[in-house]
Amino acid sequence: DTGVSQNPRHKITKRGQNVTFRCDPISEHNRLYWYRQTLGQGPEFLTYFQNEAQLEKSRLLSDRFSAERPKGSFSTLEIQRTEQGDSAMYLCASASGLRAGELFFGEGSRLTVL
Amino acid sequence: RKEVEQDPGPFNVPEGATVAFNCTYSNSASQSFFWYRQDCRKEPKLLMSVYSSGNEDGRFTAQLNRASQYISLLIRDSKLSDSATYLCVVNSGGGADGLTFGKGTHLIIQP
């Protein structure tokens, strides 16, 4: 499968713990996005990389959130000191930039904070 | 006013019927528009881009009305498999490709 891969698919953690999600984009895609989605809402933009450079972060992204894409390939999203409000589906998407607006999403990592 | 607004539905439609829903956007400088489809507990997938002249892909037709700042999606001869949430996406330029997703319209096709 050469699509976008995310791990873990599900994560249950206690409030205050740190969690990390990984995203492996489609190999030739230089753009990588992280979104958050809660029930009944559309995906909300969190952050965006072009190659290894993090070009934009949403105001939604508090200091507890950090994302990296060290070699311009896979990316990680870390949430420190998790709160119950962090419970959501975290979606990663990649794009080649050749066709504007065409994002390829992974299946997401569902976080539940108890 | 929210950047991208959609009627959340649900729209309950009998199989074979035609259904249409709209999406309004607030930024008049928005440059490009898309419809994504999201099945229950699945990831969003691009359904179609929306061009100024309107475009059609099989049973699906997308239209753009810049004067009134809305886009529409029309589905003809609806199938049970069309049941999904349809997300309106607007590109307003700027960083991260400026892509803003609506909350989605939930469509249920009934046999």
Contacts between the chains, C-beta under 8 A, distances in Angstrom:
chain1	res1	chain2	res2	distance
A	31	B	97	7.7
A	33	B	96	6.6
A	35	B	101	7.8
A	40	B	8	7.1
A	40	B	103	6.8
A	41	B	103	5.4
A	41	B	104	8.0
A	42	B	4	7.8
A	42	B	87	5.4
A	42	B	101	3.6
A	42	B	102	5.2
A	42	B	103	4.7
A	42	B	104	5.4
A	43	B	44	6.5
A	43	B	87	7.7
A	43	B	101	4.8
A	44	B	101	7.5
A	45	B	96	5.8
A	45	B	99	7.1
A	45	B	100	7.4
A	45	B	101	8.0
A	47	B	96	7.9
A	48	B	95	6.7
A	48	B	96	3.8
A	48	B	97	7.6
A	55	B	95	5.9
A	55	B	96	7.1
A	56	B	95	3.8
A	56	B	96	4.7
A	91	B	43	6.3
A	91	B	44	7.7
A	95	B	97	7.7
A	100	B	32	5.7
A	100	B	91	6.5
A	100	B	97	6.7
A	101	B	32	5.7
A	101	B	33	8.0
A	101	B	34	4.6
A	101	B	46	7.3
A	101	B	49	6.4
A	101	B	89	6.4
A	101	B	91	5.6
A	101	B	97	7.0
A	101	B	99	6.4
A	102	B	34	7.8
A	102	B	46	5.1
A	102	B	49	7.9
A	103	B	44	7.7
A	103	B	46	7.0
A	103	B	99	7.3
A	105	B	43	3.8
A	105	B	44	5.4
A	105	B	45	7.1
A	106	B	43	6.3
A	107	B	42	7.2
A	107	B	43	5.4
A	108	B	43	5.9
